[in-house]
């Protein structure tokens, strides 16, 4: 079996490279044929995946959700098995698919891969795997990326929240879900194929990766105290009990706003509003955890 590993050495503030070097030592002891490819700039993982996919039996992204985002864009729509070695900052999509964290279990997964067709999303023409955040969440991701991403998903996200609270004003949004429109002042919209983001926030607890639908969390504008009350409850999905939180499901979404707001996908800042999103059922042949 020809295995390709596409490694982002900058993931998790450079810690991914250290973890990979330790882990790859165990690969040398196994009867596996594999090739390493290292990225050195943004979007290079996508280019590598597109080039090596056709000559590989399986391709693994080594890093976090952002690395996976790029590799998925290089492979989506093909039957080439795609896996993730979760050595990144948040590793939220790995949680959704039950991917192992311990090196011994990761090695078992590589030696005996289990695959499942899962959905992906498309945002203005680009594929994403996990969650798109629009509005306050995009501002949080921007702050987290600029300041503390090296310290891990949750501390970075909390720092981003503090920074965003200082300046963010909720815009007027029009949210169209399968033709039905919602017009309101909106703190954030989270469009989920996976359940988790922000280093473990369970923003759309019922989201499934193979049902052909997005789960969409819309949060009304909130005063600061209520937002700080709400945030810790997102880790267990308890935010859904609050009257300002609304959950919808749909296949196609259009979002516009009276002022441009930041949009992040899988933790990476991609664009500003307006945006269009749609589900691509069964787009990825993904390697999942044995208990998934």
C-alpha positions as CSV (number, residue, x, y, z in Angstrom):
1,X,0.0,0.0,0.0
2,X,1.5,3.3,-1.1
3,X,0.8,5.9,1.6
4,X,1.4,9.7,1.2
5,X,1.7,11.9,4.3
6,X,1.4,15.7,3.6
7,X,2.9,17.4,6.7
8,X,2.4,20.9,7.7
9,X,5.5,21.6,9.9
10,X,4.0,24.9,11.1
11,X,0.8,23.4,12.5
12,X,0.2,23.9,16.3
13,X,3.0,26.5,16.3
14,X,5.6,24.1,15.0
15,X,4.7,21.3,17.5
16,X,3.3,19.2,14.7
17,X,6.7,18.7,13.2
18,X,8.2,17.5,16.5
19,X,5.3,15.1,17.0
20,X,5.6,13.8,13.4
21,X,9.3,13.2,13.8
22,X,8.7,11.1,16.9
23,X,5.8,9.3,15.4
24,X,7.5,8.5,12.1
25,X,10.2,6.6,13.9
26,X,7.6,4.0,14.7
27,X,6.6,3.9,11.0
28,X,10.1,2.8,10.1
29,X,9.6,-0.3,12.1
30,X,6.6,-1.4,10.2
31,X,6.4,-3.0,6.7
32,X,4.8,0.1,5.2
33,X,5.6,2.0,2.0
34,X,5.1,5.7,2.5
35,X,6.3,9.1,1.2
36,X,6.6,12.3,3.2
37,X,5.7,15.7,1.6
38,X,6.4,18.9,3.6
39,X,4.6,22.2,3.0
40,X,6.3,25.5,3.2
41,X,3.5,28.0,2.2
42,X,-0.3,28.4,2.2
43,X,-2.2,26.2,-0.3
44,X,0.8,24.0,-1.0
45,X,-0.9,21.1,0.7
46,X,-3.7,21.3,-1.8
47,X,-1.3,21.3,-4.7
48,X,0.6,18.3,-3.3
49,X,-2.6,16.4,-2.7
50,X,-3.8,17.0,-6.3
51,X,-0.5,15.8,-7.6
52,X,0.2,12.7,-5.4
53,X,-3.4,11.5,-4.9
54,X,-3.7,9.6,-8.2
55,X,-0.5,7.6,-7.4
56,X,-1.3,6.9,-3.8
57,X,-3.5,4.3,-2.1
58,X,-4.2,6.7,0.7
59,X,-3.3,10.3,1.6
60,X,-3.0,11.6,5.1
61,X,-3.0,15.2,6.2
62,X,-0.6,15.7,9.1
63,X,-1.6,18.7,11.1
64,X,-4.9,20.3,12.1
65,X,-8.2,21.3,10.6
66,X,-6.5,23.9,8.4
67,X,-4.1,21.4,6.9
68,X,-7.0,19.0,6.3
69,X,-9.0,21.8,4.6
70,X,-6.3,22.2,2.0
71,X,-5.7,18.4,1.4
72,X,-9.5,17.9,1.1
73,X,-9.6,20.6,-1.6
74,X,-7.0,18.6,-3.5
75,X,-8.8,15.3,-3.3
76,X,-12.6,15.9,-3.0
77,X,-14.9,14.1,-5.4
78,X,-12.3,11.3,-5.9
79,X,-12.3,7.8,-4.4
80,X,-8.8,8.2,-2.9
81,X,-9.0,7.5,0.9
82,X,-8.2,10.6,2.9
83,X,-7.1,10.5,6.5
84,X,-6.0,13.0,9.2
85,X,-3.2,12.6,11.7
86,X,-4.4,15.1,14.3
87,X,-1.3,17.0,15.3
88,X,-2.8,20.5,14.9
89,X,-4.1,23.1,17.2
90,X,-7.8,22.3,17.7
91,X,-8.3,18.9,16.0
92,X,-12.0,19.4,16.1
93,X,-12.9,17.4,13.0
94,X,-10.9,14.5,14.4
95,X,-13.2,14.5,17.4
96,X,-16.2,14.2,15.1
97,X,-14.8,11.1,13.4
98,X,-13.4,9.4,16.5
99,X,-9.8,9.7,15.4
100,X,-7.3,8.4,17.9
101,X,-4.8,10.7,19.6
102,X,-2.3,8.3,21.0
103,X,0.5,7.2,18.7
104,X,0.0,3.5,19.2
105,X,-3.7,3.9,18.1
106,X,-2.8,6.1,15.2
107,X,-0.4,3.4,14.0
108,X,-3.2,0.8,14.2
109,X,-5.5,3.1,12.2
110,X,-2.8,3.4,9.5
111,X,-2.2,-0.3,9.3
112,X,-5.9,-1.2,9.2
113,X,-7.8,1.7,7.8
114,X,-11.5,1.9,8.0
115,X,-13.2,4.2,5.5
116,X,-16.6,5.9,5.3
117,X,-18.0,8.2,2.7
118,X,-18.8,11.6,4.3
119,X,-20.2,14.9,3.2
120,X,-18.2,18.0,2.7
121,X,-19.4,21.6,2.3
122,X,-18.6,24.1,-0.4
123,X,-18.1,27.8,0.5
124,X,-17.9,30.1,-2.5
125,X,-16.5,27.3,-4.6
126,X,-14.0,25.9,-2.0
127,X,-14.5,22.7,0.0
128,X,-14.6,22.6,3.8
129,X,-14.9,19.6,6.2
130,X,-16.1,20.9,9.5
131,X,-17.6,24.3,10.4
132,X,-18.0,27.7,8.8
133,X,-18.3,30.6,11.2
134,X,-19.7,33.9,10.1
135,X,-19.7,37.2,12.1
136,X,-18.5,37.2,15.7
137,X,-17.0,33.7,15.3
138,X,-14.9,34.9,12.3
139,X,-13.6,37.8,14.3
140,X,-12.7,35.4,17.1
141,X,-10.8,33.1,14.7
142,X,-9.0,36.1,13.2
143,X,-7.8,37.2,16.7
144,X,-6.9,33.7,17.7
145,X,-4.9,33.1,14.6
146,X,-3.0,36.4,15.0
147,X,-2.1,36.0,18.6
148,X,-2.3,32.7,20.4
149,X,-2.8,29.8,18.0
150,X,0.5,28.3,19.1
151,X,-0.9,27.6,22.6
152,X,-3.7,25.3,21.5
153,X,-7.3,25.5,20.4
154,X,-9.1,26.5,23.6
155,X,-6.7,29.2,24.9
156,X,-6.5,30.7,21.5
157,X,-10.3,30.7,21.1
158,X,-10.8,32.3,24.5
159,X,-8.3,35.0,23.7
160,X,-10.0,35.6,20.4
161,X,-13.3,36.0,22.3
162,X,-11.8,38.7,24.6
163,X,-10.4,40.6,21.7
164,X,-13.6,40.4,19.6
165,X,-15.7,41.6,22.6
166,X,-13.8,44.9,22.5
167,X,-14.8,45.9,19.0
168,X,-17.5,43.6,17.4
169,X,-20.9,45.1,16.6
170,X,-23.6,42.6,15.4
171,X,-24.6,43.3,11.8
172,X,-28.0,43.0,10.1
173,X,-27.9,39.7,8.3
174,X,-30.2,38.0,5.7
175,X,-29.8,34.2,6.1
176,X,-31.5,32.2,3.4
177,X,-31.8,28.4,4.1
178,X,-33.2,26.4,1.2
179,X,-35.1,29.4,0.0
180,X,-36.5,30.5,3.4
181,X,-35.2,33.9,4.6
182,X,-34.3,35.2,8.1
183,X,-33.6,38.9,8.6
184,X,-32.2,40.0,11.9
185,X,-29.3,41.5,13.9
186,X,-27.1,38.4,14.3
187,X,-24.1,37.8,16.5
188,X,-22.9,34.7,14.6
189,X,-23.9,32.0,12.2
190,X,-22.2,28.6,12.5
191,X,-22.8,26.2,9.6
192,X,-21.7,22.7,10.6
193,X,-20.9,19.5,8.9
194,X,-19.1,18.5,12.1
195,X,-20.2,19.2,15.7
196,X,-17.1,20.8,17.2
197,X,-15.0,23.9,16.6
198,X,-12.9,26.4,18.5
199,X,-11.0,23.6,20.3
200,X,-14.0,21.6,21.6
201,X,-17.0,23.9,21.4
202,X,-20.0,21.7,20.6
203,X,-21.8,24.3,18.5
204,X,-24.1,22.0,16.6
205,X,-24.4,18.8,18.7
206,X,-26.6,16.9,16.4
207,X,-24.6,17.4,13.2
208,X,-23.8,14.3,11.2
209,X,-21.2,13.9,8.5
210,X,-23.2,11.6,6.2
211,X,-26.8,12.9,6.2
212,X,-26.6,15.3,3.3
213,X,-27.5,18.3,5.5
214,X,-25.8,21.2,7.3
215,X,-26.8,22.0,10.9
216,X,-26.9,25.8,11.3
217,X,-26.6,27.6,14.6
218,X,-27.9,31.2,14.6
219,X,-27.3,33.3,17.7
220,X,-29.1,36.6,18.1
221,X,-27.3,39.7,19.2
222,X,-26.4,39.5,22.9
223,X,-25.1,41.9,25.5
224,X,-21.6,41.0,26.8
225,X,-22.8,39.5,30.1
226,X,-25.1,37.0,28.4
227,X,-22.4,36.1,25.9
228,X,-20.0,35.3,28.7
229,X,-22.7,33.3,30.4
230,X,-23.4,31.4,27.1
231,X,-19.9,30.6,26.0
232,X,-18.9,27.9,28.6
233,X,-22.2,26.1,27.9
234,X,-21.3,25.6,24.3
235,X,-18.7,22.9,25.3
236,X,-21.5,20.6,26.3
237,X,-24.2,21.8,23.9
238,X,-26.1,23.5,26.7
239,X,-26.3,26.8,24.7
240,X,-29.3,25.3,22.8
241,X,-31.5,25.8,25.8
242,X,-31.2,29.6,25.5
243,X,-33.9,31.5,23.6
244,X,-31.4,33.5,21.6
245,X,-30.0,30.3,20.0
246,X,-31.7,28.8,17.0
247,X,-30.9,25.6,15.1
248,X,-31.9,24.9,11.5
249,X,-31.0,22.3,8.9
250,X,-30.6,22.7,5.2
251,X,-28.6,22.0,2.1
252,X,-28.1,25.4,0.5
253,X,-27.4,28.7,2.4
254,X,-26.9,32.3,1.3
255,X,-25.8,34.9,3.8
256,X,-25.5,38.7,3.2
257,X,-25.0,41.5,5.7
258,X,-25.3,45.2,5.8
259,X,-21.5,45.5,6.4
260,X,-18.9,42.9,5.4
261,X,-18.1,40.4,8.2
262,X,-15.3,37.9,8.5
263,X,-15.9,34.3,7.5
264,X,-13.8,31.4,8.7
265,X,-13.8,27.8,7.6
266,X,-12.2,25.0,9.6
267,X,-10.4,27.7,11.6
268,X,-8.9,29.4,8.6
269,X,-10.0,32.9,7.5
270,X,-11.2,32.6,4.0
271,X,-13.4,35.6,3.0
272,X,-16.0,38.1,4.0
273,X,-19.8,38.2,3.4
274,X,-21.7,37.7,1.2
275,X,-21.3,33.9,1.0
276,X,-23.0,30.9,-0.5
277,X,-22.7,27.4,1.0
278,X,-24.0,24.0,-0.1
279,X,-23.6,20.4,1.0
280,X,-21.7,17.9,-1.3
281,X,-23.0,14.5,-0.2
282,X,-20.4,11.7,0.0
283,X,-17.7,14.0,-1.3
284,X,-14.9,12.4,0.7
285,X,-13.8,8.8,1.2
286,X,-12.5,9.4,4.8
287,X,-10.5,7.2,7.1
288,X,-12.4,7.2,10.5
289,X,-11.7,5.9,13.9
290,X,-12.4,2.2,14.5
291,X,-15.2,3.1,17.0
292,X,-16.8,5.6,14.7
